[in-house]
Amino acid sequence: MEQHSKHYSNTHKWVKKVINSCKTYKQVNTCYKIIELWENKTVLENPKINGYEISMMYSELDYLIEYKLKTLKTQ
């Protein structure tokens, strides 16, 4: 379980880096799709993982996307 926990945490960190590197709306939309796939795959792979933790990670990534979209609008 701990090894899997590190795996989805590393993926979460990678997606955050990808979101922060986006320069266009198309890139941000692609990140949103990545997040959806990541959340679904993580939950389906191992239903015993902490759903609350995944939910919090997903919320953070969703917030980052919203922030990035606002940032792109002001540029």
N, C-alpha and C positions, 0 to 999 in steps of 0.2 A: 504494500500500500504506500509506503513512504517513497519508494522509487517512482511510482506513478504520480504521486503528489508533486514531486520535483519536476516531472515532465510537463504537466499542465501549467505549472508555475512558470517554467522557462518559456513555454509557448506564449503565455500571457505577456511576459516581458518583451518578447520578440514582436508581438503585435503592437504593443505600445510604441516601440521604436519605429515600426512601419508607419503607424498613424502620424507620428511626429515628423516623419520625412516626406509626407504627402505635399505636393505642390499644386495639384489640380483637383477639381470636383470629382473627376472620373476616378482618380486614385483613392479618394476618400470613400466613394461608393464601393469600390472594390474591397477596401478595408472592412467596411460594414458587412459585406458578404463573408469575408474571412472570419469575422467575429461570430456570425451566426453559425457557420460550419464548425468552428472551434467549440462553441458551447454545446451544440447538438452531439458532436462526436465525443466530447469528453464525458457527457452524461450517459450516452449510449454504451460507450466502451466499458465503463465501470459504474454501475448504479449505486455502489456502496460509497462512492466519494462524497465528500461534504457538499451537498447541494447549495447550502447557504454561502459557502466560500466561492463556489463557481458563480453564483448569482451576484455577489459583490464584485468579483472580477469583471463580469459582464457589464455591470452598471458603470464601473470605472471606465471601461473601454468605450461604452456608449457615450459617456460624458466627454471623453477626449475627442470623439468624432464630432459631437455637437460643437465643441469649442473650436476645433479645426475648421469646421464649416464657417463659423462666424469670423474666424481669422481670415479666411480666404475672401469672404465678402468685403472686408474692409481694405483689402489690398488693391 
